[in-house]
Amino acid sequence: MADQPRPGQGTARPGATDFRMMQLSHPPLQDRIAVVTGASSGIGAATARALAREGATVVIGYHQGHDRAQALREELPGSHHTLQLSLQDETSHATAAQWLQQHLGRVDLLVNCAGFTERIAHAQIDALEPALFNRILCANVGGTYAVTRALLPLLRASQDAAVVNVSSVSAFTGLGSNMAYCAAKAALDTLTVSMARAFGPVRFLCVSPAAVDTGFVGGRSRQELEKKAAHTPLGRVVEPGDVAQAILACATHLRTATGTRIVIDGGHSLG
């Protein structure tokens, strides 16, 4: 005899949706268009892979990593695109927006992964010259602002758009590759809140990892990351895929979240 349903397990009420069946019937990001900056390597590449697996059409934004971007596009399941985007070149932003409008018509998800830093001890203030400070600030917050500004009309053309900015725990711990990087990420967090207030219903979120095992910071080894991770509650290094999964959750599950941060640090920021 068939098992009898427990209380509350009976026939679904009229109009109810079986979300498990929805997940089986089609990927959650099917027919969605995602633009990922800095996608030729590191967190950006991991994010492009995660979004493509869930059915999104991914536009792989890159600056100098043309060959890596092309190789990634060929690796991904489905049909995807590559697009050159320089954080400091407004002409490239306008060109990208025009191409996206002409070929895709809208943007459902913008993931701002691109950035730049150098490893300079905070006490070595003479090594962090004003020109480098400004370059780091421009790359990590100014460029994100400029790209988002250029693509905002395309985001507004979507019925359910989101912008996810890859920030850092450096924004609120004051610990990072250099002081300019900490300042830039703090500014990015505030920019995210301001944009969330100004441009709803487009959602704006930050994903804030601790040090991630990529080549983003020159001279930082896996061994160093493991040593630091050993002193955190979870005791593990943050991987690019961990950050990508958080970004994916922002797009697929956190539908009423905006103007806030998702911390991915294994407990690093708990002290």
KOLBA-78664 format. One record per residue (C-alpha): residue in one letter; x, y, z. Coordinates in Angstrom, 2 decimals, m for minus. Last residue first. Example, Ala and Ser with C-alpha at 12.3 -4.5 7.8 and 13.67 -1.06 7.14 Angstrom:
% residues 2
<pt><code>S</code><c1>13.67</c1><c2>m1.06</c2><c3>7.14</c3></pt>
<pt><code>A</code><c1>12.30</c1><c2>m4.50</c2><c3>7.80</c3></pt>
***
This chain:
% residues 271
<pt><code>G</code><c1>38.25</c1><c2>38.61</c2><c3>14.38</c3></pt>
<pt><code>L</code><c1>34.80</c1><c2>38.04</c2><c3>12.92</c3></pt>
<pt><code>S</code><c1>36.04</c1><c2>39.37</c2><c3>9.57</c3></pt>
<pt><code>H</code><c1>37.70</c1><c2>36.08</c2><c3>8.66</c3></pt>
<pt><code>G</code><c1>34.55</c1><c2>34.04</c2><c3>9.33</c3></pt>
<pt><code>G</code><c1>34.92</c1><c2>31.90</c2><c3>6.21</c3></pt>
<pt><code>D</code><c1>35.07</c1><c2>35.09</c2><c3>4.15</c3></pt>
<pt><code>I</code><c1>32.05</c1><c2>35.34</c2><c3>1.87</c3></pt>
<pt><code>V</code><c1>30.12</c1><c2>38.39</c2><c3>3.13</c3></pt>
<pt><code>I</code><c1>26.92</c1><c2>39.27</c2><c3>1.26</c3></pt>
<pt><code>R</code><c1>26.41</c1><c2>43.02</c2><c3>1.22</c3></pt>
<pt><code>T</code><c1>23.31</c1><c2>45.22</c2><c3>1.14</c3></pt>
<pt><code>G</code><c1>21.53</c1><c2>47.74</c2><c3>m1.06</c3></pt>
<pt><code>T</code><c1>19.06</c1><c2>45.20</c2><c3>m2.41</c3></pt>
<pt><code>A</code><c1>17.54</c1><c2>41.91</c2><c3>m1.27</c3></pt>
<pt><code>T</code><c1>14.00</c1><c2>41.01</c2><c3>m2.34</c3></pt>
<pt><code>R</code><c1>14.96</c1><c2>38.47</c2><c3>m5.01</c3></pt>
<pt><code>L</code><c1>17.78</c1><c2>36.85</c2><c3>m3.06</c3></pt>
<pt><code>H</code><c1>17.31</c1><c2>33.50</c2><c3>m4.83</c3></pt>
<pt><code>T</code><c1>18.39</c1><c2>33.56</c2><c3>m8.47</c3></pt>
<pt><code>A</code><c1>20.63</c1><c2>36.53</c2><c3>m9.16</c3></pt>
<pt><code>C</code><c1>22.02</c1><c2>37.09</c2><c3>m5.68</c3></pt>
<pt><code>A</code><c1>22.40</c1><c2>33.32</c2><c3>m5.33</c3></pt>
<pt><code>L</code><c1>24.56</c1><c2>33.25</c2><c3>m8.47</c3></pt>
<pt><code>I</code><c1>26.80</c1><c2>35.93</c2><c3>m6.98</c3></pt>
<pt><code>A</code><c1>27.18</c1><c2>33.82</c2><c3>m3.84</c3></pt>
<pt><code>Q</code><c1>27.99</c1><c2>30.78</c2><c3>m5.97</c3></pt>
<pt><code>A</code><c1>30.63</c1><c2>32.76</c2><c3>m7.86</c3></pt>
<pt><code>V</code><c1>32.26</c1><c2>33.81</c2><c3>m4.59</c3></pt>
<pt><code>D</code><c1>32.63</c1><c2>30.21</c2><c3>m3.47</c3></pt>
<pt><code>G</code><c1>33.80</c1><c2>29.22</c2><c3>m6.96</c3></pt>
<pt><code>P</code><c1>36.68</c1><c2>31.68</c2><c3>m6.76</c3></pt>
<pt><code>E</code><c1>37.92</c1><c2>29.87</c2><c3>m3.62</c3></pt>
<pt><code>V</code><c1>37.94</c1><c2>31.21</c2><c3>m0.06</c3></pt>
<pt><code>V</code><c1>40.58</c1><c2>29.34</c2><c3>1.94</c3></pt>
<pt><code>R</code><c1>39.41</c1><c2>27.12</c2><c3>4.76</c3></pt>
<pt><code>G</code><c1>39.53</c1><c2>27.11</c2><c3>8.56</c3></pt>
<pt><code>L</code><c1>35.83</c1><c2>27.74</c2><c3>9.07</c3></pt>
<pt><code>P</code><c1>36.25</c1><c2>29.82</c2><c3>12.25</c3></pt>
<pt><code>T</code><c1>39.36</c1><c2>31.63</c2><c3>10.93</c3></pt>
<pt><code>H</code><c1>42.94</c1><c2>31.09</c2><c3>12.14</c3></pt>
<pt><code>A</code><c1>43.72</c1><c2>28.32</c2><c3>9.63</c3></pt>
<pt><code>A</code><c1>42.60</c1><c2>30.67</c2><c3>6.86</c3></pt>
<pt><code>K</code><c1>45.64</c1><c2>32.87</c2><c3>7.42</c3></pt>
<pt><code>K</code><c1>48.06</c1><c2>29.97</c2><c3>6.97</c3></pt>
<pt><code>E</code><c1>46.09</c1><c2>28.66</c2><c3>4.00</c3></pt>
<pt><code>L</code><c1>46.28</c1><c2>32.04</c2><c3>2.29</c3></pt>
<pt><code>E</code><c1>50.04</c1><c2>32.25</c2><c3>2.83</c3></pt>
<pt><code>Q</code><c1>50.53</c1><c2>28.75</c2><c3>1.43</c3></pt>
<pt><code>R</code><c1>48.45</c1><c2>29.63</c2><c3>m1.62</c3></pt>
<pt><code>S</code><c1>50.89</c1><c2>32.44</c2><c3>m2.32</c3></pt>
<pt><code>R</code><c1>50.45</c1><c2>36.21</c2><c3>m2.53</c3></pt>
<pt><code>G</code><c1>53.20</c1><c2>37.79</c2><c3>m4.65</c3></pt>
<pt><code>G</code><c1>50.85</c1><c2>39.63</c2><c3>m6.99</c3></pt>
<pt><code>V</code><c1>47.33</c1><c2>40.19</c2><c3>m5.74</c3></pt>
<pt><code>F</code><c1>44.77</c1><c2>39.11</c2><c3>m8.35</c3></pt>
<pt><code>G</code><c1>46.43</c1><c2>35.75</c2><c3>m9.05</c3></pt>
<pt><code>T</code><c1>43.50</c1><c2>33.88</c2><c3>m7.57</c3></pt>
<pt><code>D</code><c1>42.91</c1><c2>32.09</c2><c3>m4.25</c3></pt>
<pt><code>V</code><c1>40.57</c1><c2>34.60</c2><c3>m2.66</c3></pt>
<pt><code>A</code><c1>41.42</c1><c2>36.99</c2><c3>0.18</c3></pt>
<pt><code>A</code><c1>38.20</c1><c2>37.78</c2><c3>2.05</c3></pt>
<pt><code>P</code><c1>35.04</c1><c2>38.00</c2><c3>0.00</c3></pt>
<pt><code>S</code><c1>32.43</c1><c2>40.76</c2><c3>m0.17</c3></pt>
<pt><code>V</code><c1>29.52</c1><c2>40.29</c2><c3>m2.56</c3></pt>
<pt><code>C</code><c1>27.81</c1><c2>43.63</c2><c3>m2.96</c3></pt>
<pt><code>L</code><c1>24.21</c1><c2>44.07</c2><c3>m4.10</c3></pt>
<pt><code>F</code><c1>22.17</c1><c2>46.37</c2><c3>m6.33</c3></pt>
<pt><code>R</code><c1>18.62</c1><c2>45.50</c2><c3>m7.43</c3></pt>
<pt><code>V</code><c1>16.94</c1><c2>47.27</c2><c3>m10.36</c3></pt>
<pt><code>P</code><c1>13.49</c1><c2>48.17</c2><c3>m9.02</c3></pt>
<pt><code>G</code><c1>15.01</c1><c2>50.50</c2><c3>m8.01</c3></pt>
<pt><code>F</code><c1>17.50</c1><c2>53.06</c2><c3>m9.31</c3></pt>
<pt><code>A</code><c1>18.09</c1><c2>55.68</c2><c3>m6.64</c3></pt>
<pt><code>R</code><c1>18.03</c1><c2>53.74</c2><c3>m3.39</c3></pt>
<pt><code>A</code><c1>19.95</c1><c2>50.75</c2><c3>m4.75</c3></pt>
<pt><code>M</code><c1>22.37</c1><c2>53.15</c2><c3>m6.43</c3></pt>
<pt><code>S</code><c1>23.19</c1><c2>54.82</c2><c3>m3.12</c3></pt>
<pt><code>V</code><c1>23.67</c1><c2>51.47</c2><c3>m1.35</c3></pt>
<pt><code>T</code><c1>25.99</c1><c2>50.20</c2><c3>m4.08</c3></pt>
<pt><code>L</code><c1>27.95</c1><c2>53.46</c2><c3>m4.06</c3></pt>
<pt><code>T</code><c1>28.46</c1><c2>53.02</c2><c3>m0.32</c3></pt>
<pt><code>D</code><c1>29.92</c1><c2>49.54</c2><c3>m0.81</c3></pt>
<pt><code>L</code><c1>32.07</c1><c2>50.77</c2><c3>m3.70</c3></pt>
<pt><code>A</code><c1>33.45</c1><c2>53.60</c2><c3>m1.57</c3></pt>
<pt><code>A</code><c1>34.51</c1><c2>51.08</c2><c3>1.07</c3></pt>
<pt><code>K</code><c1>36.07</c1><c2>49.01</c2><c3>m1.72</c3></pt>
<pt><code>A</code><c1>38.06</c1><c2>51.99</c2><c3>m2.96</c3></pt>
<pt><code>A</code><c1>39.26</c1><c2>52.96</c2><c3>0.52</c3></pt>
<pt><code>C</code><c1>40.50</c1><c2>49.44</c2><c3>1.24</c3></pt>
<pt><code>Y</code><c1>42.25</c1><c2>49.32</c2><c3>m2.14</c3></pt>
<pt><code>A</code><c1>43.88</c1><c2>52.69</c2><c3>m1.50</c3></pt>
<pt><code>M</code><c1>45.17</c1><c2>51.48</c2><c3>1.86</c3></pt>
<pt><code>N</code><c1>46.99</c1><c2>48.49</c2><c3>0.36</c3></pt>
<pt><code>S</code><c1>46.53</c1><c2>44.74</c2><c3>m0.23</c3></pt>
<pt><code>G</code><c1>43.87</c1><c2>44.59</c2><c3>2.45</c3></pt>
<pt><code>L</code><c1>42.86</c1><c2>45.26</c2><c3>6.04</c3></pt>
<pt><code>G</code><c1>40.62</c1><c2>48.25</c2><c3>6.78</c3></pt>
<pt><code>T</code><c1>38.03</c1><c2>45.81</c2><c3>8.16</c3></pt>
<pt><code>F</code><c1>34.98</c1><c2>47.39</c2><c3>6.52</c3></pt>
<pt><code>A</code><c1>35.93</c1><c2>47.76</c2><c3>2.87</c3></pt>
<pt><code>S</code><c1>38.75</c1><c2>45.22</c2><c3>3.15</c3></pt>
<pt><code>V</code><c1>35.99</c1><c2>42.60</c2><c3>3.49</c3></pt>
<pt><code>S</code><c1>35.88</c1><c2>42.93</c2><c3>m0.28</c3></pt>
<pt><code>S</code><c1>33.71</c1><c2>44.18</c2><c3>m3.15</c3></pt>
<pt><code>V</code><c1>32.45</c1><c2>42.30</c2><c3>m6.18</c3></pt>
<pt><code>N</code><c1>29.51</c1><c2>44.40</c2><c3>m7.33</c3></pt>
<pt><code>V</code><c1>26.32</c1><c2>42.56</c2><c3>m8.24</c3></pt>
<pt><code>V</code><c1>23.83</c1><c2>44.47</c2><c3>m10.39</c3></pt>
<pt><code>A</code><c1>20.34</c1><c2>43.03</c2><c3>m10.73</c3></pt>
<pt><code>A</code><c1>17.55</c1><c2>43.21</c2><c3>m13.28</c3></pt>
<pt><code>D</code><c1>14.03</c1><c2>41.78</c2><c3>m13.17</c3></pt>
<pt><code>Q</code><c1>11.80</c1><c2>43.00</c2><c3>m16.02</c3></pt>
<pt><code>S</code><c1>14.79</c1><c2>44.09</c2><c3>m18.06</c3></pt>
<pt><code>A</code><c1>14.83</c1><c2>47.36</c2><c3>m20.02</c3></pt>
<pt><code>R</code><c1>16.05</c1><c2>49.11</c2><c3>m16.86</c3></pt>
<pt><code>L</code><c1>19.23</c1><c2>47.06</c2><c3>m17.07</c3></pt>
<pt><code>L</code><c1>19.74</c1><c2>48.21</c2><c3>m20.66</c3></pt>
<pt><code>P</code><c1>19.27</c1><c2>51.85</c2><c3>m19.64</c3></pt>
<pt><code>L</code><c1>21.77</c1><c2>51.28</c2><c3>m16.77</c3></pt>
<pt><code>L</code><c1>24.53</c1><c2>49.92</c2><c3>m19.02</c3></pt>
<pt><code>A</code><c1>26.58</c1><c2>53.12</c2><c3>m19.34</c3></pt>
<pt><code>R</code><c1>26.10</c1><c2>54.07</c2><c3>m15.69</c3></pt>
<pt><code>T</code><c1>27.07</c1><c2>50.58</c2><c3>m14.55</c3></pt>
<pt><code>V</code><c1>30.26</c1><c2>50.72</c2><c3>m16.61</c3></pt>
<pt><code>A</code><c1>31.16</c1><c2>54.18</c2><c3>m15.29</c3></pt>
<pt><code>Y</code><c1>30.43</c1><c2>53.32</c2><c3>m11.65</c3></pt>
<pt><code>T</code><c1>32.47</c1><c2>50.12</c2><c3>m11.82</c3></pt>
<pt><code>G</code><c1>35.32</c1><c2>52.05</c2><c3>m13.41</c3></pt>
<pt><code>G</code><c1>35.27</c1><c2>54.66</c2><c3>m10.67</c3></pt>
<pt><code>V</code><c1>35.09</c1><c2>52.05</c2><c3>m7.90</c3></pt>
<pt><code>N</code><c1>37.90</c1><c2>49.53</c2><c3>m8.28</c3></pt>
<pt><code>A</code><c1>39.83</c1><c2>50.86</c2><c3>m11.26</c3></pt>
<pt><code>C</code><c1>39.49</c1><c2>54.56</c2><c3>m10.41</c3></pt>
<pt><code>L</code><c1>40.48</c1><c2>54.07</c2><c3>m6.77</c3></pt>
<pt><code>I</code><c1>43.48</c1><c2>51.96</c2><c3>m7.76</c3></pt>
<pt><code>R</code><c1>44.59</c1><c2>54.57</c2><c3>m10.30</c3></pt>
<pt><code>N</code><c1>44.05</c1><c2>57.37</c2><c3>m7.80</c3></pt>
<pt><code>F</code><c1>46.27</c1><c2>55.71</c2><c3>m5.20</c3></pt>
<pt><code>L</code><c1>48.85</c1><c2>54.97</c2><c3>m7.90</c3></pt>
<pt><code>A</code><c1>49.01</c1><c2>58.65</c2><c3>m8.84</c3></pt>
<pt><code>P</code><c1>49.07</c1><c2>59.67</c2><c3>m5.17</c3></pt>
<pt><code>E</code><c1>52.12</c1><c2>57.49</c2><c3>m4.45</c3></pt>
<pt><code>L</code><c1>51.72</c1><c2>54.40</c2><c3>m2.31</c3></pt>
<pt><code>A</code><c1>55.39</c1><c2>53.58</c2><c3>m1.75</c3></pt>
<pt><code>D</code><c1>55.85</c1><c2>56.56</c2><c3>0.58</c3></pt>
<pt><code>I</code><c1>52.99</c1><c2>55.23</c2><c3>2.73</c3></pt>
<pt><code>Q</code><c1>54.84</c1><c2>52.06</c2><c3>3.62</c3></pt>
<pt><code>A</code><c1>52.83</c1><c2>51.51</c2><c3>6.82</c3></pt>
<pt><code>H</code><c1>49.94</c1><c2>50.02</c2><c3>4.87</c3></pt>
<pt><code>A</code><c1>52.14</c1><c2>47.39</c2><c3>3.25</c3></pt>
<pt><code>I</code><c1>51.89</c1><c2>47.60</c2><c3>m0.53</c3></pt>
<pt><code>R</code><c1>50.55</c1><c2>44.76</c2><c3>m2.69</c3></pt>
<pt><code>E</code><c1>49.19</c1><c2>46.18</c2><c3>m5.88</c3></pt>
<pt><code>T</code><c1>45.57</c1><c2>46.43</c2><c3>m6.97</c3></pt>
<pt><code>F</code><c1>43.23</c1><c2>46.29</c2><c3>m9.94</c3></pt>
<pt><code>G</code><c1>39.57</c1><c2>45.64</c2><c3>m10.64</c3></pt>
<pt><code>A</code><c1>37.07</c1><c2>43.86</c2><c3>m12.83</c3></pt>
<pt><code>C</code><c1>34.36</c1><c2>41.81</c2><c3>m11.15</c3></pt>
<pt><code>N</code><c1>31.29</c1><c2>43.97</c2><c3>m11.81</c3></pt>
<pt><code>V</code><c1>28.47</c1><c2>41.49</c2><c3>m12.40</c3></pt>
<pt><code>L</code><c1>25.62</c1><c2>42.92</c2><c3>m14.46</c3></pt>
<pt><code>L</code><c1>22.46</c1><c2>40.83</c2><c3>m14.66</c3></pt>
<pt><code>D</code><c1>19.34</c1><c2>41.16</c2><c3>m16.80</c3></pt>
<pt><code>V</code><c1>20.89</c1><c2>43.22</c2><c3>m19.62</c3></pt>
<pt><code>R</code><c1>18.73</c1><c2>44.31</c2><c3>m22.56</c3></pt>
<pt><code>G</code><c1>18.36</c1><c2>44.31</c2><c3>m26.33</c3></pt>
<pt><code>L</code><c1>20.74</c1><c2>41.45</c2><c3>m27.13</c3></pt>
<pt><code>H</code><c1>22.43</c1><c2>42.34</c2><c3>m30.42</c3></pt>
<pt><code>Q</code><c1>21.79</c1><c2>46.05</c2><c3>m30.97</c3></pt>
<pt><code>Q</code><c1>21.46</c1><c2>47.09</c2><c3>m27.34</c3></pt>
<pt><code>L</code><c1>24.48</c1><c2>45.03</c2><c3>m26.31</c3></pt>
<pt><code>W</code><c1>26.58</c1><c2>46.50</c2><c3>m29.11</c3></pt>
<pt><code>Q</code><c1>25.56</c1><c2>50.05</c2><c3>m28.22</c3></pt>
<pt><code>A</code><c1>26.28</c1><c2>49.49</c2><c3>m24.54</c3></pt>
<pt><code>A</code><c1>29.70</c1><c2>48.06</c2><c3>m25.39</c3></pt>
<pt><code>T</code><c1>30.55</c1><c2>51.03</c2><c3>m27.62</c3></pt>
<pt><code>A</code><c1>29.47</c1><c2>53.45</c2><c3>m24.89</c3></pt>
<pt><code>H</code><c1>31.62</c1><c2>51.63</c2><c3>m22.33</c3></pt>
<pt><code>S</code><c1>34.57</c1><c2>51.46</c2><c3>m24.75</c3></pt>
<pt><code>T</code><c1>34.36</c1><c2>55.23</c2><c3>m25.22</c3></pt>
<pt><code>E</code><c1>34.33</c1><c2>55.70</c2><c3>m21.45</c3></pt>
<pt><code>D</code><c1>37.82</c1><c2>54.19</c2><c3>m21.22</c3></pt>
<pt><code>Q</code><c1>38.99</c1><c2>53.74</c2><c3>m17.62</c3></pt>
<pt><code>L</code><c1>37.41</c1><c2>50.36</c2><c3>m16.89</c3></pt>
<pt><code>S</code><c1>38.31</c1><c2>48.97</c2><c3>m20.30</c3></pt>
<pt><code>L</code><c1>35.65</c1><c2>46.65</c2><c3>m21.67</c3></pt>
<pt><code>Q</code><c1>36.26</c1><c2>44.26</c2><c3>m24.56</c3></pt>
<pt><code>L</code><c1>33.28</c1><c2>42.01</c2><c3>m25.24</c3></pt>
<pt><code>T</code><c1>33.05</c1><c2>38.24</c2><c3>m25.55</c3></pt>
<pt><code>H</code><c1>29.84</c1><c2>36.37</c2><c3>m26.32</c3></pt>
<pt><code>H</code><c1>27.94</c1><c2>33.22</c2><c3>m25.37</c3></pt>
<pt><code>S</code><c1>26.00</c1><c2>30.33</c2><c3>m26.91</c3></pt>
<pt><code>G</code><c1>25.51</c1><c2>27.22</c2><c3>m24.81</c3></pt>
<pt><code>P</code><c1>27.88</c1><c2>25.26</c2><c3>m22.57</c3></pt>
<pt><code>L</code><c1>31.03</c1><c2>27.20</c2><c3>m21.73</c3></pt>
<pt><code>E</code><c1>34.46</c1><c2>26.10</c2><c3>m22.95</c3></pt>
<pt><code>E</code><c1>34.40</c1><c2>28.08</c2><c3>m26.20</c3></pt>
<pt><code>R</code><c1>33.60</c1><c2>31.27</c2><c3>m24.31</c3></pt>
<pt><code>L</code><c1>36.39</c1><c2>30.54</c2><c3>m21.83</c3></pt>
<pt><code>A</code><c1>38.94</c1><c2>30.14</c2><c3>m24.61</c3></pt>
<pt><code>Q</code><c1>37.81</c1><c2>33.42</c2><c3>m26.15</c3></pt>
<pt><code>A</code><c1>38.12</c1><c2>35.23</c2><c3>m22.82</c3></pt>
<pt><code>R</code><c1>41.57</c1><c2>33.77</c2><c3>m22.20</c3></pt>
<pt><code>D</code><c1>42.72</c1><c2>34.89</c2><c3>m25.65</c3></pt>
<pt><code>H</code><c1>41.37</c1><c2>38.42</c2><c3>m25.19</c3></pt>
<pt><code>G</code><c1>42.74</c1><c2>38.93</c2><c3>m21.67</c3></pt>
<pt><code>Q</code><c1>43.59</c1><c2>42.63</c2><c3>m21.99</c3></pt>
<pt><code>H</code><c1>40.33</c1><c2>44.24</c2><c3>m20.87</c3></pt>
<pt><code>Y</code><c1>37.66</c1><c2>41.56</c2><c3>m20.59</c3></pt>
<pt><code>G</code><c1>33.89</c1><c2>41.21</c2><c3>m20.46</c3></pt>
<pt><code>I</code><c1>32.44</c1><c2>37.77</c2><c3>m21.07</c3></pt>
<pt><code>V</code><c1>28.82</c1><c2>38.26</c2><c3>m22.12</c3></pt>
<pt><code>V</code><c1>26.98</c1><c2>35.27</c2><c3>m20.70</c3></pt>
<pt><code>T</code><c1>23.67</c1><c2>33.86</c2><c3>m21.94</c3></pt>
<pt><code>A</code><c1>22.31</c1><c2>32.34</c2><c3>m18.77</c3></pt>
<pt><code>G</code><c1>21.29</c1><c2>28.69</c2><c3>m18.44</c3></pt>
<pt><code>E</code><c1>22.37</c1><c2>27.74</c2><c3>m14.93</c3></pt>
<pt><code>R</code><c1>25.65</c1><c2>26.27</c2><c3>m16.12</c3></pt>
<pt><code>A</code><c1>26.32</c1><c2>29.54</c2><c3>m17.95</c3></pt>
<pt><code>L</code><c1>25.95</c1><c2>31.52</c2><c3>m14.72</c3></pt>
<pt><code>A</code><c1>28.40</c1><c2>29.29</c2><c3>m12.84</c3></pt>
<pt><code>R</code><c1>30.97</c1><c2>29.36</c2><c3>m15.64</c3></pt>
<pt><code>A</code><c1>30.79</c1><c2>33.15</c2><c3>m15.99</c3></pt>
<pt><code>T</code><c1>31.16</c1><c2>33.47</c2><c3>m12.22</c3></pt>
<pt><code>A</code><c1>34.28</c1><c2>31.30</c2><c3>m12.16</c3></pt>
<pt><code>A</code><c1>35.72</c1><c2>33.44</c2><c3>m14.96</c3></pt>
<pt><code>G</code><c1>34.98</c1><c2>36.65</c2><c3>m13.06</c3></pt>
<pt><code>I</code><c1>36.34</c1><c2>35.32</c2><c3>m9.79</c3></pt>
<pt><code>G</code><c1>39.69</c1><c2>34.54</c2><c3>m11.36</c3></pt>
<pt><code>S</code><c1>40.20</c1><c2>35.00</c2><c3>m15.09</c3></pt>
<pt><code>S</code><c1>38.74</c1><c2>36.31</c2><c3>m18.38</c3></pt>
<pt><code>A</code><c1>35.60</c1><c2>37.61</c2><c3>m16.68</c3></pt>
<pt><code>G</code><c1>36.86</c1><c2>41.01</c2><c3>m15.54</c3></pt>
<pt><code>T</code><c1>33.40</c1><c2>42.35</c2><c3>m16.29</c3></pt>
<pt><code>V</code><c1>30.46</c1><c2>39.92</c2><c3>m16.34</c3></pt>
<pt><code>V</code><c1>27.40</c1><c2>40.75</c2><c3>m18.45</c3></pt>
<pt><code>A</code><c1>24.44</c1><c2>38.40</c2><c3>m17.93</c3></pt>
<pt><code>I</code><c1>21.48</c1><c2>37.90</c2><c3>m20.26</c3></pt>
<pt><code>R</code><c1>18.66</c1><c2>35.66</c2><c3>m19.02</c3></pt>
<pt><code>D</code><c1>16.87</c1><c2>33.27</c2><c3>m21.40</c3></pt>
<pt><code>Q</code><c1>17.38</c1><c2>30.38</c2><c3>m18.94</c3></pt>
<pt><code>L</code><c1>18.68</c1><c2>31.62</c2><c3>m15.62</c3></pt>
<pt><code>P</code><c1>16.84</c1><c2>29.17</c2><c3>m13.37</c3></pt>
<pt><code>P</code><c1>17.56</c1><c2>26.18</c2><c3>m15.63</c3></pt>
<pt><code>H</code><c1>14.43</c1><c2>24.49</c2><c3>m17.02</c3></pt>
<pt><code>S</code><c1>12.04</c1><c2>21.67</c2><c3>m16.14</c3></pt>
<pt><code>L</code><c1>13.91</c1><c2>20.21</c2><c3>m13.19</c3></pt>
<pt><code>Q</code><c1>14.14</c1><c2>23.49</c2><c3>m11.32</c3></pt>
<pt><code>M</code><c1>10.47</c1><c2>24.17</c2><c3>m11.98</c3></pt>
<pt><code>M</code><c1>9.60</c1><c2>20.70</c2><c3>m10.69</c3></pt>
<pt><code>R</code><c1>11.42</c1><c2>21.46</c2><c3>m7.45</c3></pt>
<pt><code>F</code><c1>9.61</c1><c2>24.79</c2><c3>m7.26</c3></pt>
<pt><code>D</code><c1>6.23</c1><c2>23.08</c2><c3>m7.17</c3></pt>
<pt><code>T</code><c1>4.00</c1><c2>26.12</c2><c3>m7.53</c3></pt>
<pt><code>A</code><c1>0.76</c1><c2>26.62</c2><c3>m5.64</c3></pt>
<pt><code>G</code><c1>m2.17</c1><c2>28.03</c2><c3>m7.60</c3></pt>
<pt><code>P</code><c1>m4.69</c1><c2>25.64</c2><c3>m6.06</c3></pt>
<pt><code>R</code><c1>m3.34</c1><c2>24.08</c2><c3>m2.86</c3></pt>
<pt><code>A</code><c1>m0.96</c1><c2>21.19</c2><c3>m3.28</c3></pt>
<pt><code>T</code><c1>m2.45</c1><c2>17.81</c2><c3>m2.50</c3></pt>
<pt><code>G</code><c1>m1.49</c1><c2>16.55</c2><c3>0.91</c3></pt>
<pt><code>Q</code><c1>1.76</c1><c2>16.94</c2><c3>2.79</c3></pt>
<pt><code>G</code><c1>0.47</c1><c2>19.19</c2><c3>5.58</c3></pt>
<pt><code>P</code><c1>m0.30</c1><c2>16.25</c2><c3>7.83</c3></pt>
<pt><code>R</code><c1>1.76</c1><c2>13.25</c2><c3>6.68</c3></pt>
<pt><code>P</code><c1>0.91</c1><c2>11.71</c2><c3>3.35</c3></pt>
<pt><code>Q</code><c1>m0.07</c1><c2>8.04</c2><c3>3.35</c3></pt>
<pt><code>D</code><c1>2.55</c1><c2>5.64</c2><c3>1.99</c3></pt>
<pt><code>A</code><c1>1.29</c1><c2>3.48</c2><c3>m0.84</c3></pt>
<pt><code>M</code><c1>0.00</c1><c2>0.00</c2><c3>0.00</c3></pt>
***
